[in-house]
Structures are given as C-alpha cells and as structure tokens.
Amino acid sequence: MLLDEAASVLSQTGYTEPRRLARRLVASVLDLTPAELLSHSRQTFDEQQTGSVRLALNRMGEREPLSRILAHREFWGLDFGLSPDTLDPRQDTETVVEAVVRRALDRETPLRLLDLGTGTGCILLALLSEFPAAAGFGVDVAPGAAITARRNALALGLGERAYFLTGDWGTALIGTFDVVVANPPYITRSALADLPREVALYDPRHALDGGADGLGAYRSIAVDLPELLKPGAVFACEVGMGQAPAVAEILRATGLAIEGCERDLAGIVRCVVARAPIGGAESCWNAPPSRLGWRRSGGSPQ
C-alpha cells in the first residue's frame, strides 16, 4: 500500500518517526483529511496520486523539508506560504510573538508594529492576528520575501493592516513604532557548513549567515533602534543558543534597557526583550520558561 511504501522509504532514508511523517506526507500531497487517509489506507490510489507521492518522497530523500515541498508552514496557528527567498518559520520563533503578547495591556490599542527581516511575514502577521487594531510594516532585503509576505497577508485577511517593502533593516524607514521585532540571521559563518542539509540547501543563506561571530545583524539593527522606537516601546528579537548576553550588551550600548528574556519550550533562551528609554534593567538569564506554550501549534521542522 502507498502509505506503507512511504513509511518504508522514509525509514530507509533515516527519518525518525517515519510512519507519522508518511501519514502527513500522503495526506498533504493528496489533500486528504486524517479520516479520509485512514479510510484510504488499504485502498489502491490511481497512477497520478501514486506519482505525486513518489515525487515528494524522492525530494525528501534529498532531505528537502516537507514544508518546502508543500510550499507552506503553520506558525502560530496560521498557514504561511513559503518561497525560495524566505526562511522556513520554526516553532522557536513563536517565542518572539509570545514575548510581545505577554507585555500587552490592551489588545485593542492601535499599535504601530515593525518587523525587520520579515521573511514570510510570520511574526508580524501573527501579532496582527492578536492585536486587531494594530497595523504593521515588514522589511526584508529580498524582494521575493516581501512579495511572499504580502501574499500571506492577503490570504490571512490581514492585507489592509500589513505593508511590506524591500530594504536594509531600518535604514530606509522614517517614523517611530510601538513594537519592533526581528529574527535576524545569527549563525556564525564558520558553522554554516555544518548545518543539516534540510537547512543548508533549502533556507536562503542571507537568512542564516550572521557574520564572523553571528552578531553582525544585531549590530546593524541596534544602530537604528533609538530612532525607530517610541519612548517606552518594546524591541523583541530571536537569538541563537548562548547569544543572549552578547545581544543584550549590543542593545544596552544604544541606550535601551534590557527588560527580560524568554525561553523556548526546550528551555533555551530564545528571545531578548528591550525597551526605550532606559528604565529598570533586569537580569533574565535564569527566567522560567514561557507560560504561553499552549499557543504553539507545530512540531519540529521536517
């Protein structure tokens, strides 16, 4: 049967939980619900259906993520289209969304949001889904990413409150914002060669390469933050493992106060939060995991 064949191929290729992944692959490629897949599990699929699944299996054999094959990824309970110019959103990045949501006193406030390095637009659009009176801007150096983010905004019914443009971080922007978020590239250049194939071959390099020490993008962003943040505004950014203290120091050097940090579901410090102007800085490296883990939607990237 096709499901058995898919599970066997994925197992031989080295995937963990091949049966679970095979069910997801077959259901997604053939546009079947879990119940429909169960009812079809012992039936014969036609030649076109079989060919579509086998083509996807061949691509997965090259370690292409299923999300890339399907050209979409779930994030914060929303569906996002992917393109070659965008990073495949990871569950860990939801920590940035949570960090902002945790600090909001009134969901109906007409906030002005900015997402630097927007990619698919996932962080900005997730926040707009939580703050119905907010509007936001997403900036990305890749024109294709800005186009993809715009398409996602329209598909999610958020197009009237989301605007996307091509630019180099905050250098081309005028005006101030209540919230600025970012998931910049933070992998050290020397470590790029050691990335898993599904990341190294299919995520855009510009979204991964953080320079010699992995901190280049944070330095570039930090220069513009004093002009972008309203008094008391929040900046929240994703960081790599062990980078939070160094990123905090970069932000402090621009006059921002480190308000806190957030851990992902694995307990790793994943997000640094700063606020303007300087207030009571707080050490957060031993902060407990987020209490909003129930909002998370997906599993580990496939």
Secondary structure as GFF3:
##gff-version 3
##sequence-region A 1 302
A	DSSP	alpha_helix	2	13	.	.	.	ID=ss1
A	DSSP	alpha_helix	18	29	.	.	.	ID=ss2
A	DSSP	alpha_helix	34	40	.	.	.	ID=ss3
A	DSSP	alpha_helix	47	61	.	.	.	ID=ss4
A	DSSP	alpha_helix	66	70	.	.	.	ID=ss5
A	DSSP	beta_strand	72	75	.	.	.	ID=ss6
A	DSSP	beta_strand	78	81	.	.	.	ID=ss7
A	DSSP	three_ten_helix	91	93	.	.	.	ID=ss8
A	DSSP	alpha_helix	94	102	.	.	.	ID=ss9
A	DSSP	beta_strand	112	116	.	.	.	ID=ss10
A	DSSP	alpha_helix	122	130	.	.	.	ID=ss11
A	DSSP	beta_strand	135	140	.	.	.	ID=ss12
A	DSSP	alpha_helix	143	155	.	.	.	ID=ss13
A	DSSP	beta_strand	162	166	.	.	.	ID=ss14
A	DSSP	beta_strand	177	182	.	.	.	ID=ss15
A	DSSP	three_ten_helix	189	194	.	.	.	ID=ss16
A	DSSP	alpha_helix	197	200	.	.	.	ID=ss17
A	DSSP	three_ten_helix	205	207	.	.	.	ID=ss18
A	DSSP	alpha_helix	216	228	.	.	.	ID=ss19
A	DSSP	beta_strand	229	238	.	.	.	ID=ss20
A	DSSP	alpha_helix	244	252	.	.	.	ID=ss21
A	DSSP	beta_strand	257	263	.	.	.	ID=ss22
A	DSSP	beta_strand	269	275	.	.	.	ID=ss23
A	DSSP	three_ten_helix	293	295	.	.	.	ID=ss24
###
